[in-house]
Amino acid sequence: DADVTQTPRNRITKTGKRIMLECSQTKGHDRMYWYRQDPGLGLQLIYYSFDVKDINKGEISDGYSVSRQAQAKFSLSLESAIPNQTALYFCATKRQLIGSPLHFGNGTRLTVT
Amino acid sequence: AQSVTQLGSHVSVSEGALVLLRCNYSSSVPPYLFWYVQYPNQGLQLLLKYTSAATLVKGINGFEAEFKKSETSFHLTKPSAHMSDAAEYFCAVSENNNDMRFGAGTRLTVKP
């Protein structure tokens, strides 16, 4: 069983549509993250959250929003999708302890046409 | 500010040969350093991490990395490559407890 579960695994949508990517975890970690992966660019941080009431912008938050519905759930929304948001999106979790690693889901491949 | 540079977007080795993947970091404070591996259609898995306890860090699948402060490097090595090592490898740095920054990745190909 996956500890960090992302849904859907694949999604194709049209320009201008609103879309939500969901992430849930059973690891009991407080911290949750959304990253975007593009070929040759590695992973870029979109948003991160330390708890339900603590949401922070990352490097590339423009065009995205997030919601931390519960300690175990963190969703990413694209209010009006555009083609350059086509990418692989990863959710990750982390313990509060400094130096702890990130634990990743299997990703959502999003294509915006 | 923290950042990571991985030298070489693609590395190709023969099965049984030494694997060397290069990573240099920039950090204003003593960093925490990580290597992750990504297999096709999967998320990133932790290979190993450096958290100041020892400069030579051993990870899973026979990989190890050495922290060299004077060179600001954290290169990943494996003495003998196996076909199953073919994947993309990411170096990452964290200088606080907030976020983690990743390099662009190195794709490792292993030739029979």
Interface residues (C-beta under 8 A of the other chain):
Chain A: V4 Y33 Y35 G40 L41 G42 L43 Q44 L45 Y48 N56 G58 F90 A92 Q96 L97 I98 G99 P101 L102 H103 F104 G105 N106 G107
Chain B: V4 Q6 S9 Y32 F34 Y36 N41 Q42 G43 L44 Q45 L46 K49 T51 F90 A92 S94 N96 N97 N98 D99 M100 R101 F102 G103 A104 G105
